[in-house]
Amino acid sequence: MGRSFDIAVFDGDGIGPEIMAPTVAILRQLADASPEYALSFTHLPAGAAHYARTGESLPAASLDAAGKADAVLLSAMGLPDVRYADGTEISPQIDLRKAFNLFAGVRPVRIGPGHQTPLKIPEGREVDFVLIRESTEGLFYTQGKGEVTENEARETMLITREVSEKLFRFAFSLAQDRKAQGQGKGRVTCVDKANVFRAFAFFRGIFDEEAKAFPDLVADHAYVDATALWMVQKPWDFDVLVTENMFGDILSDLGAGLMGGLGVAPSADIGLEQAVFQPCHGSAPDIAGQGKANPMAMILSAAMMLEWLGMRHDVLALTADGQRLRQAVEQVMQDGMSVTADLGGQATTAQTGGAVMAALA
């Protein structure tokens, strides 16, 4: 038996527990079949429903346990009718990002067979890029603490050299890895609005400084509005995009739309010591308990977790199983027989999870 990894699990709100259940079952199946590693799962309370019951959205004990785990698997969080006293949503996922300094929000955009993309992709072109969103500061810095008076409201955007340097090193290192694996072009694009805001000129300047340490890569810039246009017109030109928190929040949903919807959009928030893996979509309480939820984004997030653990701890079997899991999801999507209604099928959440299990076998 190889090394055992402890996974902290937050089951989430709404459809969260429904999409987490098949995901954990698939991970158990993979680990049970591998002599190279083992996985143990610790389910921790948090979220809007927990807040409604107890007055706590992220208990200190849950935060502590998540910090000690090898990775965190987090399902959809939040409920529209449960909010803090100031009217803001319950969002433990953002609290985790700040507590663990998870500065790199990784949002892969990959359009493979079976993706119901609205794009017309020319023959010979492939859409496979990664959007990296800074996740701890930017326009989210004063979340819940903005200044509001009768006549005006203010939020503060913060961009620091310390976080930006780590963010850009991460982006360039990822582009190097993708290029070495034959997956990327070796190009990193800084997405900003440096022509208008001094803060983004500062952001871009740090990017250019960090680029000097990676002479084998192409480093360029794009304004965020142009990037949104090009993500629709020519997304096959991109490799790694890196941007500020709010810009990344918006562009990542555009990327999900290119893939066919949030139901197939995974994500990770990664720091120097810890990482959280979660789907990009919300908790969809209107369909909770009906077996209609698409579990693929949650499962793909788990695949990202396996690959991250494998690279971080040099366990090739974990990396390989992460890739196998992503390929199994893509196979189920391509077959189209066991997908949920949002992808044009009639399968239940459990049936889709079962189909991914079968594809792995």
N, C-alpha and C positions, 0 to 999 in steps of 0.2 A: 504494500500500500504506500502511495506517495504522500506528499504533504496534504494536510487538510486545511481548507480555507473557510473562515466563518463569514457568512453573508448576512448582513442586517437587512431585514425585509420590512418595508412599510406598505401595508396592504391598500391604503388609500381610502378614498370616498367614492360614493356612487358606484360606477362600474369597476372601480379599482380592484376590489377583492376578486371579481369574476375573471379579470384578465391576468391577475397574479397567479391564481390557482394553476392553470395549465402551464404557465411559465416555470413555476417552481417544480412541477411534475416533470417537465422536460429536462430541466437541469439535473434533477435527481437521477433520471434515466441515464443521462450522459455520464455523470459521476460514477454511478454504480457499475457502468460498463468499462470504466477506465482504471487500470492499475497504477496510473501515474499521479492521480490526485483524487481528493475527496472534498465534498462540499457539505457544510452544515448550515442550517438556516435558523435565525433568531428573529421571530416576528415581534415588532415593536409598535406600541400605540402612538398615534399622532393624527393630525388632520382636523377637518372641520367638524365631522361627527363627534370626534373625541372632545373637541372644544365645546360643543353644544352640551355634552354630558358633564364635563368636568371643569370647564373654564381654562383649560390648558390646550394649546394647539400642538406644542412640541415639548413634552415633559423632559425635565433635566436628565432623568434616568435613560430615556430613549436617545437623547443626544449623546450622552456618555457612551452608551453601548454601541451606537453607530460609529463613533470615533475610534473605538477599539477594534471594530470589525475589519476584515480585509477588503471589503467593498460593500456598498449600499445599493440595494435594489428597491426602487421606489415607484409605486404605482400612482395613478392619477389622484390629485389632491384638490380639495376645495369643494364647496357647495354654494350656489348663488344666493341662497337665503340665510346663510350663516356667515356673519361678518363681525369684525372687531367693532368696538364702540365708535371709532372714527369713520366707519363705512368701508374700510378696505377689506379685501378678501383674506381668508385664512390661507396662508401659503408657507407651510413648513419647508417646502423645497427651497425657497429663497433663504430661509433662516439657515438651512444646512450649508448652502453655498457660502454664506458669509462666515458662519462658525468655523468651517474647515478651509476657508480661503480657496474655494474651488473656482479659480480664475478663468479656466478654459472651458467654455460650453461648446461641446463638439456635436455638430449636426450634419451627419452625412446625407448627401443627396445623390441617390443612385437610381437610375431608371433602367430596370432590367425587363426581361420578358414577363408579361403578366401585369406590369404596372399600367394602370389606366390613366396615362398621362394625357393632358390636353395638347401636348406639343406634337408637331410633325417633325420627327428627327430624321435628317437626311441619312441615306444609306452610307455606312462606314463611319458615322459619328457615334460617340458614346458619351452619355451624361453620367459622370461619376466624379463628384467633387465634394469637398468638405467645407462647411462654414464653421468658423471658430468665433464664438461670441464671448467677449469678456463678460464675466458673470457676477462680479462682486461690487463694481462701482459704476462709473458712467452716470447715466440719467436715473439709475435705480438707487443711487447712493443715499438719497434722503427719503427712501421709501417709508411711508408712515410718519415722517417727521417734517414734511414740507410746511412752509408758512402760508396760512390762509387767513385773510381778513375779509371784511364785508365787500371790499372793492377790488381785491387782487389776490392772486395766489402765486407762489414761487416754489420751484424745486431747484435743487443745486446739482449740476453735473460735475462729477469729480473724475479726473484722469490723473493717475500718479505714475511717476517714472518706475517705481518699484514693481507695480503690478504689470505695467505695459511691457517692461523688459522680459518678465517671465512669460507673458502671453505670446510675444513675438518669437521668443526662443522655442516655445512649444510649437508654434505654427511652422517655423522653418524646419524643426526636427521632424514633424509629421510629414512635411513635404519631401524631406530626404528619404524617410522610410517608404513612402508611397512610390517614389521614383525607383528606389532599390528593388521594390517588389514588382515593378512593371505596371503599377496601377495609376501613377500620376505623371505629370509632365515636368515636375520639378519647378513649379511656379507658385509664388505666394503673392497675393494681391491684398494690399491694405485698403479697406473700404472706409471712407471718412467723408467729412464735409469741410476739408481744410481750406477751401476757398472762402468760407464764411466765418468760421469759428476759430478763434485763437487756440482753444483747447484741442481742436482736431489738427491744427498745424503742429502743435506740440506732440500729439499722438503720432502723426506721420513722421516727424523728425526722429523720434525714438525708433520707429520701424526701420528707417533708413540706416540708423546707427547699427542696429542688430543685424541687418542684412549683410553687412561687411564681413561677418563671421561665417557666412555661407556663400562663398563665391561660386559654388557649383550650381546654385539655384538662381532662377530669375525672380527678381523682386520688383513689383510695380504697384501702381496706385489706381484707384477708381473712386469717383464720388458715389455716394450711396444711391442717389436717384438714377444715375446711369447704370449702376449695378442691377437695380431692380428691372430696368428695361432689358439689359443684356441677359439676365437670368431667364427671360422669356424668349428672347430672340436668338441667343447663341450660347446656351449654358454649357455646351460641350467644350467651350474654350477655357473654362475654369478648372482649377486644380485645388488650391487651398485659398480660401478667403478668410481674412481676419478683420474683426470690427468691434466697435463699442457695443455696450450692453443693449441699449434700446434699438439701435440699428439691427443688431443680430436677432433680437426678439422678433422684429418684423420680417426680416429676410428669411428667417428659418421657417416661418409659416408659408411664405411664398415657395420655398424649396419643397415643403411638404405637398403643396398644391401641384407642383410639377410631377411628383411621384404618384399622385392619385388621391392624396388626402392625408389628414393627420393620423388615420388608422394604420398607416404603414411607415410613420416617421419616428425613428428612435432618436435617443440623445444620451449624452453623457456630460457631466460636469466634473472636471478633473483638476486636482491640485497637486502639490508636490508629494503629499502623503496619503491622500484619500480621494475617492471618486464615488459619485452617485450616478446611477443609470436609471433612466425613466423614459416613458413615452412622451412625445410632445403634446399629445392631446389632453383635454380636460376630463372631468369625471362623469360627464353626460348623465346626470341623475334622472333625466326623462326616460332613459331606457334601462336603468339599473334593475337588476333582478329578472330581466326578460330573456337573457341568453342571446342578445343581439350584438353585443359589443365585439369589436374586432380586436383580437389579442396580439396581432402581428407586430405592432409597434413595441409592445411590452416584451415580446419574445426577441425581437431584433435588438432591443436595448440589453437584454440578457446576453445575447451573442457578443455585443460590444464589451460587456463586462468580462466575459471569458477571455476575449482577445487581450484586453488590458491587463488582466491578472497574469496571463501567460507571458506577456512581454515584460511586465514588471518583475516577475519572479523567475523568469527564464524556464518556464514549464511549457515545452512545445506542444504537449497534448492539449493543454487548455486553449492555446492559440488555434490549433487545428480544429478543435471541437467548436470554437466560436465561428470559424469559417464554415464548418459543416452545417451549423445551425442556420446561419444566414442563407446558405444555399438551399437548405430544406424549405425555408419560408418562401424563397423565390420559386422553388419547384411547385409548391402548393398554389401560389399565385398564378403561375403559368398554366397549370392544369385547369384552374378555375372551377373545379368541381366541389371544393370544400371551403369556399370563402364566404364571408358574411355579406349581409345585404348592401353595405356601403361599397362593396366591390362588385356588386351585381349578382351575388350568389344567394343561397338560402340556408347556409350552414349556421349552426349555433356556435357560440364561443367555444364550447367544449369540443364540438366536432372539428372546428378549425385547429384547435390545439392537438387533437388526436391525429389529424392529418399530417401535421408537422412531425409528430412522434413517428408516424409510419414512414414518412419520407426519410427520416434519419436512419431508420432500420434498413 
